[in-house]
Amino acid sequence: MNKPRLIFIFLSFYIVLAFGWWGFEHFRNSKNINNLEIQYSKLKAETDEILCYKASSDIFEEIRQDNFLDTNQLKKYFNQNYSQLEIVFMDSVNPFNSYLIRPKVEAYQKTALEEKESDIKLLRKKWMYATEGLVMMALLFWGITWVYKTFEKSIALNQQQNNFLLSITHELKTPIASIKLYLETLLKRDLDKEQQKLIYKNSIVETNRLKILVENLLLSAQLETKHYEPVLVRLNLSILLNKLIDKFAEPRNLNDRLIKNIENEVYINGDEFAIETILTNLLSNAEKYSDQNITIVLKSDNKHVKLSILDLGLGIEESHKQRLFDKFFRVGDEQTRKSKGTGLGLFIVKKLVDFHKGTIQVLNNQPQGTNFELTFIVTN
């Protein structure tokens, strides 16, 4: 696990813990506030009891000094000095000897109502914090997951681009160096016609290899910027494939390895250059990873045309098939890394097949190897 990934995991873990701690503290503070409100209500009730005691002493002293002629005067005095309390006379005959001082009934009701509202308020806050916490946690995990996937894609793309630069440098230098060596050999040595013919032939092979590489680079850029515009015409795919296979096999001495099983008079709406590019890339790919026969199968029914390129190589792992058509992607085993390639061929193939409104699948060949199966719509 590399350093950036470790830092990302550490920061994500810290954010989740910080969020959890913040939620816990927020909930605890709300609970403390609720407890304080309840304590305040109780303290207020205790204060009212003390006030009742004080009022009782005061009224008793006033009555003892005969300061009130009747209960109306007493009530008036009482209400002026103790508005939050009430006095209840228990004996109508001798009211000054039997009375009760207490907080007003509304105060009791208010205190009970405040406690009930405080409990309801706390319960609502609990639900609110729980709901908000779950939503925020879900969004947080979604964001972390999305960022992590983007981060992984960025690392993978960067690695693929670095591999591409290394491979393209090698792919460009190799044919140029070979052609230069052939030309220098022709200049410095007197060779018979057979030797000259062999050098010319090898030079053409390297030149074609360089040409295909440059065309793939330019075509990839056009496909990426959506500047490529195929010219779709009615093509006899059977004739075109026979011609393209021979063209591919001749300079590479592959005539004995390429097995054709091509149905006659199969037509599609297609771009001839695009079809050649598709076939060349798939055949190059099959040749690269297999030293045995390569089979090209073309067949059609009333609705679809199926073109299959089958090799008998090592095959492709299931985990790699999903990314096989990504730009710059190359299977990461040691054998593949030693092989030639830029990671553009199958990317271009997929884009060109899409332009033809076709599909391409990567299947397992039997008994081993790979089957690239292309499907197009029949043109009558």
SEVODO-921761 format. One record per residue (C-alpha): residue number from 0; residue in one letter; x, y, z. Coordinates in steps of 0.001 Angstrom, whole numbers. Example, Ala and Ser with C-alpha at 12.3 -4.5 7.8 and 13.67 -1.06 7.14 Angstrom:
<atoms>
+-----+------+---------+---------+---------+
!  nr ! rest !      c1 !      c2 !      c3 !
+-----+------+---------+---------+---------+
!   0 !    A !   12300 !   -4500 !    7800 !
!   1 !    S !   13670 !   -1060 !    7140 !
+-----+------+---------+---------+---------+
</atoms>
This chain:
<atoms>
+-----+------+---------+---------+---------+
!  nr ! rest !      c1 !      c2 !      c3 !
+-----+------+---------+---------+---------+
!   0 !    M !       0 !       0 !       0 !
!   1 !    N !    1589 !    3267 !   -1124 !
!   2 !    K !    1970 !    6429 !     935 !
!   3 !    P !    -886 !    8508 !    -636 !
!   4 !    R !   -3345 !    5671 !     -55 !
!   5 !    L !   -2275 !    5346 !    3597 !
!   6 !    I !   -2665 !    9103 !    4105 !
!   7 !    F !   -6131 !    9031 !    2530 !
!   8 !    I !   -7266 !    6123 !    4727 !
!   9 !    F !   -5884 !    7841 !    7844 !
!  10 !    L !   -7652 !   11128 !    7030 !
!  11 !    S !  -10931 !    9324 !    6253 !
!  12 !    F !  -10720 !    7416 !    9535 !
!  13 !    Y !   -9999 !   10663 !   11399 !
!  14 !    I !  -12962 !   12445 !    9765 !
!  15 !    V !  -15341 !    9600 !   10689 !
!  16 !    L !  -14079 !    9575 !   14304 !
!  17 !    A !  -14301 !   13375 !   14548 !
!  18 !    F !  -17844 !   13308 !   13191 !
!  19 !    G !  -18811 !   10550 !   15632 !
!  20 !    W !  -17303 !   12448 !   18565 !
!  21 !    W !  -19037 !   15678 !   17486 !
!  22 !    G !  -22394 !   13873 !   17305 !
!  23 !    F !  -21863 !   12286 !   20733 !
!  24 !    E !  -20943 !   15643 !   22315 !
!  25 !    H !  -23868 !   17384 !   20645 !
!  26 !    F !  -26277 !   14773 !   21990 !
!  27 !    R !  -24754 !   14895 !   25465 !
!  28 !    N !  -24924 !   18707 !   25590 !
!  29 !    S !  -28600 !   18608 !   24648 !
!  30 !    K !  -29229 !   16132 !   27425 !
!  31 !    N !  -27353 !   18351 !   29907 !
!  32 !    I !  -29382 !   21379 !   28819 !
!  33 !    N !  -32578 !   19421 !   29353 !
!  34 !    N !  -31419 !   18369 !   32830 !
!  35 !    L !  -30595 !   21987 !   33668 !
!  36 !    E !  -34057 !   23081 !   32572 !
!  37 !    I !  -35639 !   20439 !   34814 !
!  38 !    Q !  -33372 !   21465 !   37707 !
!  39 !    Y !  -34360 !   25079 !   37128 !
!  40 !    S !  -38038 !   24160 !   37353 !
!  41 !    K !  -37424 !   22256 !   40578 !
!  42 !    L !  -35383 !   25136 !   41987 !
!  43 !    K !  -38184 !   27512 !   41094 !
!  44 !    A !  -40651 !   25282 !   42935 !
!  45 !    E !  -38357 !   25240 !   45982 !
!  46 !    T !  -38087 !   29033 !   45835 !
!  47 !    D !  -41875 !   29270 !   45789 !
!  48 !    E !  -42005 !   27108 !   48944 !
!  49 !    I !  -39574 !   29427 !   50707 !
!  50 !    L !  -41621 !   32403 !   49584 !
!  51 !    C !  -44768 !   30724 !   50936 !
!  52 !    Y !  -43100 !   30323 !   54311 !
!  53 !    K !  -42037 !   33971 !   54308 !
!  54 !    A !  -45520 !   35119 !   53266 !
!  55 !    S !  -47110 !   33006 !   56054 !
!  56 !    S !  -44861 !   34626 !   58651 !
!  57 !    D !  -45556 !   38093 !   57295 !
!  58 !    I !  -49351 !   37632 !   57189 !
!  59 !    F !  -49392 !   36086 !   60655 !
!  60 !    E !  -47568 !   39132 !   62017 !
!  61 !    E !  -49912 !   41525 !   60243 !
!  62 !    I !  -52996 !   39714 !   61615 !
!  63 !    R !  -51511 !   39668 !   65134 !
!  64 !    Q !  -51143 !   43436 !   64968 !
!  65 !    D !  -54786 !   43804 !   63805 !
!  66 !    N !  -53821 !   45570 !   60598 !
!  67 !    F !  -56715 !   44059 !   58606 !
!  68 !    L !  -60391 !   44742 !   59213 !
!  69 !    D !  -61596 !   41998 !   56838 !
!  70 !    T !  -60389 !   39443 !   54337 !
!  71 !    N !  -60619 !   41901 !   51444 !
!  72 !    Q !  -57929 !   44088 !   52978 !
!  73 !    L !  -55828 !   41024 !   53629 !
!  74 !    K !  -56181 !   39843 !   50021 !
!  75 !    K !  -55321 !   43280 !   48682 !
!  76 !    Y !  -52172 !   43426 !   50829 !
!  77 !    F !  -51279 !   39873 !   49914 !
!  78 !    N !  -51707 !   40355 !   46145 !
!  79 !    Q !  -49606 !   43543 !   46230 !
!  80 !    N !  -46696 !   41819 !   47957 !
!  81 !    Y !  -46935 !   38214 !   46782 !
!  82 !    S !  -48482 !   38258 !   43316 !
!  83 !    Q !  -47159 !   34787 !   42399 !
!  84 !    L !  -48835 !   33227 !   45447 !
!  85 !    E !  -52468 !   32837 !   46516 !
!  86 !    I !  -54208 !   32722 !   49898 !
!  87 !    V !  -57153 !   30430 !   50562 !
!  88 !    F !  -59352 !   30924 !   53637 !
!  89 !    M !  -60372 !   27602 !   55165 !
!  90 !    D !  -62944 !   28863 !   57695 !
!  91 !    S !  -65646 !   31318 !   56651 !
!  92 !    V !  -66611 !   32121 !   60271 !
!  93 !    N !  -63115 !   32928 !   61514 !
!  94 !    P !  -60980 !   33210 !   58375 !
!  95 !    F !  -57973 !   34871 !   60040 !
!  96 !    N !  -57391 !   31762 !   62131 !
!  97 !    S !  -57564 !   29231 !   59289 !
!  98 !    Y !  -55992 !   30006 !   55936 !
!  99 !    L !  -53586 !   28408 !   53424 !
! 100 !    I !  -50829 !   30144 !   51448 !
! 101 !    R !  -49542 !   28367 !   48337 !
! 102 !    P !  -48241 !   29067 !   44796 !
! 103 !    K !  -50980 !   29794 !   42341 !
! 104 !    V !  -52511 !   26781 !   40577 !
! 105 !    E !  -51146 !   28058 !   37243 !
! 106 !    A !  -47633 !   27774 !   38664 !
! 107 !    Y !  -48146 !   24069 !   39415 !
! 108 !    Q !  -49578 !   23507 !   35989 !
! 109 !    K !  -46814 !   25528 !   34355 !
! 110 !    T !  -44090 !   23584 !   36159 !
! 111 !    A !  -45590 !   20223 !   35168 !
! 112 !    L !  -46103 !   21468 !   31615 !
! 113 !    E !  -42527 !   22739 !   31406 !
! 114 !    E !  -41184 !   19379 !   32555 !
! 115 !    K !  -43353 !   17552 !   30039 !
! 116 !    E !  -42383 !   19950 !   27233 !
! 117 !    S !  -38740 !   19585 !   28205 !
! 118 !    D !  -38974 !   15775 !   27916 !
! 119 !    I !  -40776 !   16055 !   24559 !
! 120 !    K !  -38190 !   18577 !   23396 !
! 121 !    L !  -35352 !   16235 !   24360 !
! 122 !    L !  -37025 !   13320 !   22566 !
! 123 !    R !  -37454 !   15424 !   19428 !
! 124 !    K !  -33827 !   16474 !   19581 !
! 125 !    K !  -32788 !   12847 !   19946 !
! 126 !    W !  -34745 !   11908 !   16823 !
! 127 !    M !  -33467 !   14975 !   14974 !
! 128 !    Y !  -29831 !   14272 !   15841 !
! 129 !    A !  -30249 !   10577 !   15062 !
! 130 !    T !  -31846 !   11296 !   11656 !
! 131 !    E !  -29405 !   14055 !   10744 !
! 132 !    G !  -26509 !   11944 !   11975 !
! 133 !    L !  -27522 !    8953 !    9858 !
! 134 !    V !  -28034 !   11123 !    6764 !
! 135 !    M !  -24744 !   12951 !    7270 !
! 136 !    M !  -22940 !    9678 !    7957 !
! 137 !    A !  -24383 !    8162 !    4786 !
! 138 !    L !  -23353 !   11228 !    2766 !
! 139 !    L !  -19943 !   11181 !    4418 !
! 140 !    F !  -19370 !    7528 !    3536 !
! 141 !    W !  -20655 !    8137 !      12 !
! 142 !    G !  -18299 !   11086 !    -377 !
! 143 !    I !  -15321 !    9167 !    1003 !
! 144 !    T !  -16107 !    6205 !   -1265 !
! 145 !    W !  -16491 !    8458 !   -4305 !
! 146 !    V !  -13255 !   10321 !   -3532 !
! 147 !    Y !  -11437 !    7033 !   -2933 !
! 148 !    K !  -12619 !    5584 !   -6246 !
! 149 !    T !  -11640 !    8791 !   -8040 !
! 150 !    F !   -8304 !    8698 !   -6244 !
! 151 !    E !   -7749 !    5077 !   -7282 !
! 152 !    K !   -8710 !    5855 !  -10883 !
! 153 !    S !   -6330 !    8805 !  -10899 !
! 154 !    I !   -3468 !    6660 !   -9620 !
! 155 !    A !   -4284 !    3906 !  -12118 !
! 156 !    L !   -4537 !    6393 !  -14994 !
! 157 !    N !   -1266 !    8017 !  -14009 !
! 158 !    Q !     414 !    4617 !  -13897 !
! 159 !    Q !   -1074 !    3666 !  -17255 !
! 160 !    Q !      76 !    6925 !  -18803 !
! 161 !    N !    3591 !    6366 !  -17473 !
! 162 !    N !    3550 !    2854 !  -18904 !
! 163 !    F !    2222 !    4266 !  -22179 !
! 164 !    L !    5063 !    6786 !  -22429 !
! 165 !    L !    7609 !    4061 !  -21775 !
! 166 !    S !    6030 !    1646 !  -24240 !
! 167 !    I !    5443 !    4243 !  -26986 !
! 168 !    T !    9066 !    5341 !  -26732 !
! 169 !    H !   10160 !    1763 !  -27236 !
! 170 !    E !    7614 !    1130 !  -29997 !
! 171 !    L !    8754 !    4196 !  -31943 !
! 172 !    K !   12481 !    3701 !  -31497 !
! 173 !    T !   12561 !       7 !  -32395 !
! 174 !    P !   11291 !     168 !  -36019 !
! 175 !    I !   13256 !    3375 !  -36679 !
! 176 !    A !   16459 !    1735 !  -35428 !
! 177 !    S !   15751 !   -1373 !  -37524 !
! 178 !    I !   15106 !     616 !  -40715 !
! 179 !    K !   18250 !    2672 !  -40116 !
! 180 !    L !   20296 !    -498 !  -39665 !
! 181 !    Y !   18901 !   -2000 !  -42901 !
! 182 !    L !   19716 !    1148 !  -44869 !
! 183 !    E !   23223 !    1327 !  -43439 !
! 184 !    T !   23740 !   -2321 !  -44373 !
! 185 !    L !   22693 !   -1624 !  -47959 !
! 186 !    L !   25070 !    1337 !  -48158 !
! 187 !    K !   28135 !    -332 !  -46653 !
! 188 !    R !   27950 !   -3809 !  -48131 !
! 189 !    D !   27625 !   -5394 !  -51528 !
! 190 !    L !   24783 !   -7851 !  -51173 !
! 191 !    D !   23327 !  -10258 !  -53668 !
! 192 !    K !   19757 !   -9809 !  -54858 !
! 193 !    E !   18296 !  -12323 !  -52434 !
! 194 !    Q !   19855 !  -10583 !  -49433 !
! 195 !    Q !   18752 !   -7184 !  -50732 !
! 196 !    K !   15223 !   -8515 !  -51246 !
! 197 !    L !   15136 !   -9804 !  -47668 !
! 198 !    I !   16315 !   -6442 !  -46304 !
! 199 !    Y !   13731 !   -4592 !  -48402 !
! 200 !    K !   11034 !   -6927 !  -47168 !
! 201 !    N !   12058 !   -6485 !  -43521 !
! 202 !    S !   12220 !   -2714 !  -43997 !
! 203 !    I !    8683 !   -2702 !  -45355 !
! 204 !    V !    7494 !   -4738 !  -42354 !
! 205 !    E !    9079 !   -2260 !  -39939 !
! 206 !    T !    7715 !     672 !  -41929 !
! 207 !    N !    4210 !    -792 !  -41814 !
! 208 !    R !    4601 !   -1370 !  -38099 !
! 209 !    L !    5585 !    2272 !  -37635 !
! 210 !    K !    2739 !    3398 !  -39896 !
! 211 !    I !     151 !    1421 !  -37894 !
! 212 !    L !    1526 !    2823 !  -34646 !
! 213 !    V !    1335 !    6437 !  -35871 !
! 214 !    E !   -2153 !    5876 !  -37289 !
! 215 !    N !   -3311 !    4434 !  -33970 !
! 216 !    L !   -1936 !    7437 !  -32095 !
! 217 !    L !   -3662 !    9905 !  -34425 !
! 218 !    L !   -6890 !    7900 !  -34483 !
! 219 !    S !   -6902 !    7638 !  -30690 !
! 220 !    A !   -6605 !   11419 !  -30411 !
! 221 !    Q !   -9446 !   11893 !  -32911 !
! 222 !    L !  -11684 !    9441 !  -31063 !
! 223 !    E !  -10879 !   11069 !  -27727 !
! 224 !    T !  -11767 !   14549 !  -28997 !
! 225 !    K !  -14752 !   13212 !  -31012 !
! 226 !    H !  -13331 !   14575 !  -34268 !
! 227 !    Y !  -13435 !   11238 !  -36051 !
! 228 !    E !  -16253 !   10957 !  -38579 !
! 229 !    P !  -16627 !    7542 !  -40229 !
! 230 !    V !  -17923 !    7291 !  -43790 !
! 231 !    L !  -20500 !    4499 !  -43651 !
! 232 !    V !  -21219 !    2769 !  -46945 !
! 233 !    R !  -22591 !    -652 !  -47871 !
! 234 !    L !  -19634 !   -3046 !  -47702 !
! 235 !    N !  -19235 !   -6630 !  -48804 !
! 236 !    L !  -17573 !   -7685 !  -45545 !
! 237 !    S !  -16698 !  -11129 !  -46901 !
! 238 !    I !  -14550 !   -9768 !  -49746 !
! 239 !    L !  -13059 !   -7020 !  -47575 !
! 240 !    L !  -12009 !   -9438 !  -44809 !
! 241 !    N !  -10326 !  -11837 !  -47254 !
! 242 !    K !   -8360 !   -8940 !  -48728 !
! 243 !    L !   -7380 !   -7482 !  -45333 !
! 244 !    I !   -6327 !  -10845 !  -43898 !
! 245 !    D !   -4044 !  -11497 !  -46866 !
! 246 !    K !   -2654 !   -7976 !  -46556 !
! 247 !    F !   -1915 !   -8556 !  -42866 !
! 248 !    A !    -462 !  -12063 !  -43300 !
! 249 !    E !    1858 !  -11531 !  -46301 !
! 250 !    P !    4616 !   -9332 !  -44776 !
! 251 !    R !    4514 !  -11257 !  -41481 !
! 252 !    N !    4700 !  -14770 !  -43021 !
! 253 !    L !    1447 !  -15716 !  -41245 !
! 254 !    N !    -368 !  -17325 !  -44185 !
! 255 !    D !     -82 !  -20800 !  -42648 !
! 256 !    R !   -1312 !  -19657 !  -39212 !
! 257 !    L !   -4353 !  -17642 !  -40247 !
! 258 !    I !   -7368 !  -19896 !  -40766 !
! 259 !    K !  -10312 !  -18318 !  -42559 !
! 260 !    N !  -13885 !  -19472 !  -42106 !
! 261 !    I !  -15675 !  -16664 !  -43888 !
! 262 !    E !  -19236 !  -16856 !  -45140 !
! 263 !    N !  -19828 !  -15362 !  -48605 !
! 264 !    E !  -21910 !  -12306 !  -49440 !
! 265 !    V !  -22138 !  -10780 !  -45980 !
! 266 !    Y !  -22936 !   -7069 !  -46073 !
! 267 !    I !  -22897 !   -4298 !  -43454 !
! 268 !    N !  -22940 !    -518 !  -43407 !
! 269 !    G !  -19367 !     311 !  -42474 !
! 270 !    D !  -16273 !    2427 !  -42886 !
! 271 !    E !  -13572 !     518 !  -44779 !
! 272 !    F !  -10687 !    2209 !  -42959 !
! 273 !    A !  -12349 !    1547 !  -39589 !
! 274 !    I !  -12930 !   -2142 !  -40433 !
! 275 !    E !   -9282 !   -2481 !  -41481 !
! 276 !    T !   -8149 !    -831 !  -38246 !
! 277 !    I !  -10384 !   -3111 !  -36159 !
! 278 !    L !   -9181 !   -6274 !  -37888 !
! 279 !    T !   -5511 !   -5254 !  -37868 !
! 280 !    N !   -5546 !   -4483 !  -34154 !
! 281 !    L !   -7334 !   -7716 !  -33241 !
! 282 !    L !   -5050 !   -9838 !  -35422 !
! 283 !    S !   -1975 !   -8074 !  -34025 !
! 284 !    N !   -3244 !   -8722 !  -30532 !
! 285 !    A !   -3833 !  -12427 !  -31277 !
! 286 !    E !    -406 !  -12779 !  -32893 !
! 287 !    K !    1250 !  -11091 !  -29941 !
! 288 !    Y !     -94 !  -13481 !  -27304 !
! 289 !    S !    -276 !  -16724 !  -29238 !
! 290 !    D !    2255 !  -18596 !  -31380 !
! 291 !    Q !    -394 !  -21015 !  -32671 !
! 292 !    N !   -3137 !  -20767 !  -35289 !
! 293 !    I !   -5500 !  -17798 !  -35376 !
! 294 !    T !   -9023 !  -18390 !  -36690 !
! 295 !    I !  -11201 !  -15722 !  -38307 !
! 296 !    V !  -14887 !  -16623 !  -38466 !
! 297 !    L !  -17556 !  -14579 !  -40260 !
! 298 !    K !  -21169 !  -15672 !  -40308 !
! 299 !    S !  -24566 !  -14025 !  -40478 !
! 300 !    D !  -28271 !  -14687 !  -39970 !
! 301 !    N !  -31226 !  -12589 !  -41014 !
! 302 !    K !  -30498 !   -9911 !  -38400 !
! 303 !    H !  -26886 !   -9953 !  -37252 !
! 304 !    V !  -23340 !  -10401 !  -38529 !
! 305 !    K !  -20845 !  -12060 !  -36195 !
! 306 !    L !  -17086 !  -11713 !  -36669 !
! 307 !    S !  -14857 !  -13739 !  -34336 !
! 308 !    I !  -11072 !  -13643 !  -33893 !
! 309 !    L !   -9978 !  -16749 !  -31987 !
! 310 !    D !   -6498 !  -17534 !  -30704 !
! 311 !    L !   -5039 !  -20374 !  -28638 !
! 312 !    G !   -2942 !  -18279 !  -26260 !
! 313 !    L !   -3055 !  -18113 !  -22472 !
! 314 !    G !   -6399 !  -16310 !  -22408 !
! 315 !    I !   -7489 !  -13325 !  -20341 !
! 316 !    E !   -8463 !  -13380 !  -16665 !
! 317 !    E !  -12064 !  -12503 !  -15829 !
! 318 !    S !  -10938 !   -9642 !  -13580 !
! 319 !    H !   -9195 !   -7973 !  -16532 !
! 320 !    K !  -11996 !   -8296 !  -19085 !
! 321 !    Q !  -13968 !   -5327 !  -17708 !
! 322 !    R !  -11057 !   -2927 !  -18209 !
! 323 !    L !   -9637 !   -4428 !  -21368 !
! 324 !    F !  -11032 !   -1654 !  -23593 !
! 325 !    D !   -9886 !    1218 !  -21353 !
! 326 !    K !   -7341 !    3601 !  -22787 !
! 327 !    F !   -3713 !    2678 !  -21921 !
! 328 !    F !   -4817 !    -461 !  -20064 !
! 329 !    R !   -2617 !   -3508 !  -20405 !
! 330 !    V !   -2922 !   -6768 !  -18512 !
! 331 !    G !    -486 !   -6515 !  -15638 !
! 332 !    D !    1265 !   -9877 !  -15597 !
! 333 !    E !    4951 !  -10184 !  -16366 !
! 334 !    Q !    4452 !  -11780 !  -19746 !
! 335 !    T !    2251 !   -8929 !  -20960 !
! 336 !    R !    4649 !   -6289 !  -19721 !
! 337 !    K !    7416 !   -7890 !  -21758 !
! 338 !    S !    5283 !   -7908 !  -24890 !
! 339 !    K !    4944 !   -5059 !  -27350 !
! 340 !    G !    2010 !   -2687 !  -27168 !
! 341 !    T !     771 !     740 !  -26151 !
! 342 !    G !   -2597 !     -43 !  -24611 !
! 343 !    L !   -4421 !    1796 !  -27417 !
! 344 !    G !   -5366 !   -1007 !  -29798 !
! 345 !    L !   -8425 !   -2403 !  -28010 !
! 346 !    F !   -9517 !    1075 !  -26940 !
! 347 !    I !   -9620 !    2069 !  -30620 !
! 348 !    V !  -11391 !   -1175 !  -31570 !
! 349 !    K !  -14158 !    -580 !  -29016 !
! 350 !    K !  -14699 !    3024 !  -30137 !
! 351 !    L !  -14854 !    2058 !  -33827 !
! 352 !    V !  -17256 !    -806 !  -33137 !
! 353 !    D !  -19470 !    1647 !  -31240 !
! 354 !    F !  -19441 !    3963 !  -34285 !
! 355 !    H !  -20888 !    1066 !  -36294 !
! 356 !    K !  -23566 !     550 !  -33599 !
! 357 !    G !  -22099 !   -2880 !  -32970 !
! 358 !    T !  -20930 !   -4749 !  -29877 !
! 359 !    I !  -17747 !   -6549 !  -28912 !
! 360 !    Q !  -17351 !   -9292 !  -26320 !
! 361 !    V !  -14307 !  -11001 !  -24857 !
! 362 !    L !  -15039 !  -14723 !  -24522 !
! 363 !    N !  -12975 !  -17765 !  -23612 !
! 364 !    N !  -11900 !  -19897 !  -26531 !
! 365 !    Q !  -11905 !  -23674 !  -26313 !
! 366 !    P !   -9793 !  -25496 !  -25267 !
! 367 !    Q !   -7834 !  -22330 !  -24402 !
! 368 !    G !   -7199 !  -18812 !  -25572 !
! 369 !    T !   -9415 !  -15835 !  -26320 !
! 370 !    N !  -12349 !  -15117 !  -28604 !
! 371 !    F !  -13084 !  -11517 !  -29572 !
! 372 !    E !  -16628 !  -11637 !  -30916 !
! 373 !    L !  -17993 !   -8614 !  -32814 !
! 374 !    T !  -21669 !   -8252 !  -33714 !
! 375 !    F !  -23013 !   -5903 !  -36421 !
! 376 !    I !  -26443 !   -5349 !  -37944 !
! 377 !    V !  -27134 !   -7060 !  -41279 !
! 378 !    T !  -27537 !   -4841 !  -44361 !
! 379 !    N !  -29689 !   -6320 !  -47107 !
+-----+------+---------+---------+---------+
</atoms>
